[in-house]
Amino acid sequence: MGSRARKALGCAALLAYLALYTAAAAAIGVALAPSLPAWALLVYFAIAGLVWVIPLKPMFRWMRGGELQD
């Protein structure tokens, strides 16, 4: 697979992943809202706002396709 195709496919996968992740994180947050205090929801959304990046490192490495080595 060529570099341009890998990057295009990776961008499409990234957009799909972000759409699903944000929908799931928001739905969980809304479900937790009645039972948690405001500070706990703040912590939940802060963590949810950061952990979306973790599974993307292998995908970005694949998208680069060996252009740069770590």
N, C-alpha and C positions, 0 to 999 in steps of 0.2 A: 504494500500500500504506500502510495506516495506521501510526501510530507504535507502537501496541501489537503489531500483527502483525509489524512489523519487529524489534522487541525480542524477541518470542517466537521468531521464526525465528533471530535472531542467537544467542540463548541455546542453542538446540538445536544450531546449528552449532558454537558454542564448546565444548559438551560433547563432541560427536563428534570435533572436532579435538584436544581435549586427550586423549581416550582413545586415539586413533591415535598422537599424538605421544609420549605416555608409553610406549606399548607398543613403538614403534619405537626410542626412545632407550634403553629398558631392554634390548631385544634386541641392539642394537648394542653396548651396554656389556658385556653378558654375553659376546658373541662376542669382544670385544677383551680381556676379563679375563685369559685365559691368556697372552697375548703382551705385555702391558704391565705396567710396574711400578705399584705402588700410587699413587704420586704422579701418574702420567699418567692413571690412572682418575679420581682426584680432580679433576684439571683437566677431563677430559672431562665428568664429571657436573656440575661447576660451570657449565661453558659450556652444556651441554644444559639445565640448569635455568634458564638466563636467556634463551636465544634463542627460546623458544617464544612470547614476547610480541611479537616483531618483526612477524610477519604479521597480528597482530590489530588494529593501529592502523587500517587501512582499514575493517575490519569494524566496529569501534566507531564510526567516523565515519559509516558507512552506517546503523548502528543508531540513532544520534542523529537522523539525517534532517534536518539543518539546524537543530535546536533551538538549538545553540550553534555559533558560528563560531570557528575557531582564530585 
